[in-house]
């Protein structure tokens, strides 16, 4: 199951590494919200962290907000714990919100797939349909309990 492009995001209220809780409503003033499934341990995610920060910075003045959501089972993947998330975000200087989905509710609703993000953002912000609306997911799967 995946959520299609343009589908309303699921309601959530998740703790962020910034010490604040972030809900869908807290992004209501954004022109666009990018929700990315993330974690600390996946090498594919690690390779994209800098690019995700660059996108967050590049599109911030156009009203786009970026939130990365870690939904992994920390009992089996302790490097994905909230404390480790805080350390990684600080060390890497994340320019996006990094949220912890401990109950795994957001991951289950979203189906965790990625898009050609810049093209999709540019198209949506221009009131157009993206040329490529879906791509195969790359990287580690969500580690469900």
N, C-alpha and C positions, 0 to 999 in steps of 0.2 A: 504494500500500500504506500502510495506517495501522494502528496498534496500538489496539485497543479499550480503553475505560475498564475498569479493573480488571485488565488484563493485567500480568503481572510485567514490570517494566522490564528492559531489556537490561543485561548486565554492562558496566561501563565503568570506566576508571581514567584520569582527565583532570586536567591541571593547572588550578588555579584562580588567579585574580588575587591571592588572598591568600598565594601562595607555597607552598601545600600541594597535594598530589594528592588528588582526591576520587574514591572508587570507590562503586559501588552498596552495597557492604558498609559503607562509612562512614556510611550513612544507615539502617542496620538497626534502630536504636533509635527511629526516627521512626514516628509514627502514620500519617503520609502523606508522600509525596514528590511534589512537583510539579516535573516536568521541562518547561521551556519552551524552545523553539528561539528563539534571540536573536542579536543582532549589534550592532554600533555604528552602521552607516550607514543602516539602514531607518527612515524617519520614523514608520511605524506602531509599530515597537519602541520608538523614542524616546518616543513618546506614552504608552506603557504602562509605562515603567521606574518612574516614581513610584508608580503603582498596584500594580505587582508588589512593590515594597519595602513598601508599606502592607500588602499581603496577607501578606508574609513576617513582618512585625512583629505583625500582628493574630492570626495563627494559630500563632505560635511557642509560646505558652504552652499550646497544645492538642497540641503534639507534631508539628506540620507543618513540614517543611523545604522550601525552595524553591531550585532550582538552574536557572540559565539557561545554556544550552549554545550556544556559537557554533561553527558548523561550516563557515563560509564559506571559500571559496578566497581566501587572502590575496594570492596572486600577482596576481589581477585586482581584488581589493578590499582594498588595503593598509590602509584605515582600520579593517578588522576584524582586524588583527594582534593578537597577544597583548599586545604593548607598548601598543597603543592601547586594548585592553580594560582594561588596568590603569589607564591614565590616566582613562578614562571612569568606571570603577567608583569610583575615588577622588574624582573631581570631583563625581559625582552622589550619592555616599554610599549605594551599593547595600546593602540589608539582606539580600540573598540571595547565594548562591554563584554566581560567574560563571566558567564552565568553558570551556576551549578544546578543541574536538574536531577537531584538525588532520587526523586521518585520515578524518574525516567518517563514521565508523562508526555513531555514535549517531543521527545524522540519517537515515542510510539505513534503520536498523531502525525508528525511530519514525514515519517518514512525515511528521513535522512538521505537526501541526494543533493548533488551540486549542480550549478548552472554556469554558463559562460557569463560571469557576473557583470563585467563592465558593459558588454553589449546589451545585456538585458536591462541594466540600470539606465543606460542612455536611451534605449527605446521607450521604456516605461515613463521616464521623466519627460520625454517628448510626446507622450500620448500615443505612441505606436506599439505594435506588437513586436516582440523580439523575433529576429530571424530564426534563432535557435532557442527553443523554449525548454528543452530538456536534454541532458547528456547523461551517459552512464556514470554512476558514482565511482570515485576512485579513492582508495585509502582503506583504512581499517574500519571494520563494522563497529556499530555500537555494541558494547559489552553488556548485554542484558543479564540480570540475575536469573 
